[in-house]
Amino acid sequence: MASTDGAWRPPRSCEDYWGEWKHCRGLRHAFHHYYAHGELPDCGRWREDYEACRAWERDRAAAAQEALCKSERDRVMEKQKYAPVWKLRKSPPPDWYLP
């Protein structure tokens, strides 16, 4: 992302990545994820993003910048690949009033 002065900044603050990682590792989230998906959540991605963000803040490393951009792109693409479960209707069915 570009800030007002033209310098690149990470898409999120480093504290956001840390918070997401802590949430992912929490017992409640792990239990819910296991119940819903049958496996424990993979939290390594959030930790890697946090470390890349800190590397960017510390050294302005180009590899860290690219890793963060790729991770955010992958996250957005993963979210977009699932279609909605319900199809929205424009009007009610013709026999909606019948029992």
TAVEN-V888730 format. One record per backbone hydrogen bond with DSSP energy under -0.5 kcal/mol. CO is the residue of the C=O (numbers start at 0). NH is the residue of the N-H. E is the energy in kcal/mol with one decimal. If there is no record, write none. Layout:
{{CO,NH,E} {CO,NH,E}}
//
This chain:
{{0,8,-2.4} {2,5,-1.3} {6,2,-1.8} {12,15,-0.8} {12,16,-1.3} {13,17,-2.1} {14,18,-2.7} {15,19,-2.4} {16,20,-2.1} {17,21,-2.5} {18,22,-2.5} {19,23,-2.4} {20,24,-1.8} {21,25,-0.7} {22,25,-0.9} {25,29,-2.4} {26,30,-2.6} {27,31,-2.4} {28,32,-2.9} {29,33,-2.4} {30,34,-2.4} {31,35,-2.6} {32,36,-2.9} {32,38,-0.6} {33,37,-1.9} {40,42,-0.8} {42,46,-1.5} {43,47,-2.6} {44,48,-2.3} {45,49,-2.2} {46,50,-2.5} {47,51,-2.5} {48,52,-2.4} {49,53,-2.4} {50,54,-2.2} {51,55,-2.2} {52,56,-2.4} {53,57,-2.5} {54,58,-2.9} {54,59,-0.7} {54,60,-0.7} {55,59,-1.5} {60,64,-1.7} {61,65,-2.5} {62,66,-2.3} {63,67,-2.2} {64,68,-2.3} {65,69,-2.7} {66,70,-2.3} {67,71,-2.4} {68,72,-2.4} {69,73,-2.7} {70,74,-2.2} {71,75,-2.2} {72,76,-2.6} {73,77,-2.4} {74,78,-1.6} {75,79,-1.6} {76,80,-1.0} {78,81,-0.6} {80,82,-0.5} {92,95,-1.4} {94,97,-1.2}}
//
